[in-house]
């Protein structure tokens, strides 16, 4: 029932992989995302491997915000808990 930035990172990390867990009441959803950016800070995002115990608990996206990249989650339920695990890859890796 709200949108929040759940993770932000500097532009020196051009690509990232995320696991995002959303929990609401007795239900849980896990999504996996890949994010990459070009030299103009344009982001490409794919969300896949979405698994949930009771329908969709939220939507995940990535944007450029305030000179950094930001992972946002829009939850469908009030009082949702969001946990994020990230692997970042810097330029030159």
WORA-V170266 format. One record per backbone hydrogen bond with DSSP energy under -1.0 kcal/mol. NH is the residue of the N-H (numbers start at 1). CO is the residue of the C=O. Records with the same first field share a line. If there is no record, write none. Layout:
NH = CO + CO
This chain:
4 = 73
6 = 71
7 = 71
9 = 69
13 = 10
15 = 89
16 = 35
17 = 87
18 = 33
19 = 85
20 = 31
21 = 83
22 = 29
23 = 81
24 = 27
27 = 24
29 = 22
30 = 51
31 = 20
32 = 48
33 = 18
34 = 46
35 = 16
36 = 44
37 = 14
38 = 42
41 = 38
44 = 36
46 = 34
48 = 32
51 = 30
53 = 28
59 = 74
61 = 72
63 = 70
65 = 68
68 = 65
69 = 9
70 = 63
71 = 7
72 = 61
73 = 4
74 = 59
75 = 2
76 = 57
81 = 23
83 = 21
85 = 19
87 = 17
89 = 15
91 = 12
93 = 90
